[in-house]
Amino acid sequence: MKFIVIDGIDGSGKDTQAKLIYEKYSKSNSFQNKVLTLRSHPESDNVFGRICQKALSKKRKINKIIGGIFYVFDFIRSLIIYYPKSDILIFSRYTLAVIYLPKPLVKISYLFLNFILPSSTYMFFLDIHPKLAMKRILKRNNYESTNLRAFENEKTLEKCRKNAFLITKNWNKINADESQDEIRRKIEYLLDSS
């Protein structure tokens, strides 16, 4: 089984790259009889994902905590259901969600999750400068800042990016400041070369 994880701060292109990888495998003749699964957390097909999405759309601090808890339930649910059944399982967002926690909790939370959950040699951290990430987020929201989630601001993204550097030493780092095609090419190269 090939377990592929695409993660990074908001605006780094996680969902886009995960979909491109899924399309590549689904179009390939060598994977026609394989079970391919793409999960982008939080998912709206289950109560955990829906509660997470709703909580993260609100600004209060308690909603971040609620969103984080239900986010973990959502991706663990995906692991339980899809990990045993898939030949190729692609996750957009996984354990790097801990980068949104306060800095003292980042390493310990990540180590705990890494200890109990599966990992892979195909874990990609899309590293993007927060200023560019904000441009992409605003473009995605049609430049409506009223639709932004509580953590979608340059200061928080910068903090999260620094937190990610604490825990992504064993991840494949991809410069997400580059074009979508260049990012895809680098990910595909690493997937095909191992």
N, C-alpha and C positions, 0 to 999 in steps of 0.2 A: 504494500500500500504506500502511496505517495501522499504525504501530508504537507500541504503548501500553505504558508501563512504570509499574508501581506498586512503590514501594520505601520503605523506612524501617527504623527499628529494630524488633526483635522486639516483638510485641504491638501494633503500630500498625494492624493490620487489612489488611495487604497482600493476603493470600489472599482474604479476604472481599470486598474491593472489586474485585479482579481477576475473581472469579467473578460478581459482580453486573454488571460491564461485559460480560462474555462472554454472560450470560443476556440482557441488554438487546439486544445485537446479534443474537443467535441468534433472538430472538422478533420482531425487526423485519422487516416485509415487504421493505423496501428492501435487506436484506442476505441474503435467502433463497438467492440463487445465488452467494454469496461464500464463500470459504474462511476460516473463523474458527479460530484456534488459540489455546489458552490453555496456558501453561507456567508452572509454579510450582517454582522451583529451591530446593533440589536435588530433582530428580525421581527417582522410584524405578523408572522404566522403562528405566534404563540403568546400566551398571557404574559410571560416574563419579558419578552421583547417589547410588547405594547406598553407595559407599565414603565419600563426603562425609557422608552421614547417619550412618553408623556412627562415623566419626571424631569428628563434632561431639557425639555422645552421650557421649563420654568426657571426662574432666576434664583430662588431662595436656596441657601446652603443645604438645607435638609433634603431638597430635591436631588442635589448632586449625590448625596449618600444613598438615597433610595434608588436613584438611577444606577449607581455603581453596583449595588447589591443585586438588583434584578438583571443587570448586564451579565454578571457572573453566572447567575442561574440560566440565562439564555444561552450562553456559549457552552456551558456544561451540558445542557439539554441537547444541543447540537452534537457534541462529542458522543454522548450516550447513544443517540439515535443513528448518526451517520458514520462515525468512525469505524465501527465494525462492518458496515455494509458497503463502503466505498473503496474502489480501487485507487481513485484520486479524489482527495478531499481538499478543497480550497476554502480557507477562512480569510475573510476581510475583517480584521480586528480580532485580537485574541488577548494574550496576557499583558501586552503593553498598555492596556487600559490603566494599569497601576501608575502610569506616569502622571495621571490627573490627581493622584493623592498628594498630600503634603510630603515634602522631600524626605523626612525621617522614616516614613512608612513605605517608600518606594522599593528599596532593596529587599526588606524583610518580606513584603507582600509578594514580590516577584519570585524570591527564592522559594517561598511556600508554594505558590502556584506551579512553579517549575518542577518542584519535587513531586507533586501529586498528579500533574497533567502531562500528557504526551508532548514531546517536542520533536523537532525534525531538523535535518540539515537544510531544509528548504524554507527557512524563516527569513523573511525580507523586511528590513526596516527602511522605509522610504523617508529619507532625511531631507527636509525642505526648510528653507529660511522662513521664519514666521511672517515676515512682511509679504512674501509671495503667497504663502498659505492663506493669509487674510484676503488678498486679491482674488484668489480662486474661490474662497468661501463666499465673498460678496457677489462675485459673478454668478455662482451657483444659486444664490438667493435673489438674483436680479437686482443686486445692489441695494436691497432692502435690509437695513441693519436691524429692523424690528423683528425679523425672523431668526436672528442669531440665537444660538444656545448660550447658556451662561458662560461657558469656557471658550467661546469663539471670539476672542479678542487677542491682539498681538502680544500683550503682556503675559497672559496665561499660556499662550502657545509657546512663547520663548521659555517659560518656566518648565513646561512639559517636555520641550525638546532637550533642555539640560538634564532633566530627570531621565529621559530615555538614554542619554549617553552613559548614565550610571549602570545600565543593565543590558545593553545591547552588544556587549563585547563578542559574543558568539553568534551574532546574527549577520546575515549578508546585508551590508549597508549599500544602499543605492541612492545616488544623488538625485533627489526628486525636484531639484530646481531646473532640471533639463526638460526637454520636450517629452510628451507622452510616448512617442515612438522610440526615443532613445532609452527611456526607462524600461519599456517593454522589451527592447532588444537586449538590454543588460540582464534582465530577469530571465528571459528565455535562454540566454547563453549559459547562465549558471544552472538552470534546470536541465538543459541538454548535456552539459559537460560532466555531470556526476551520475 
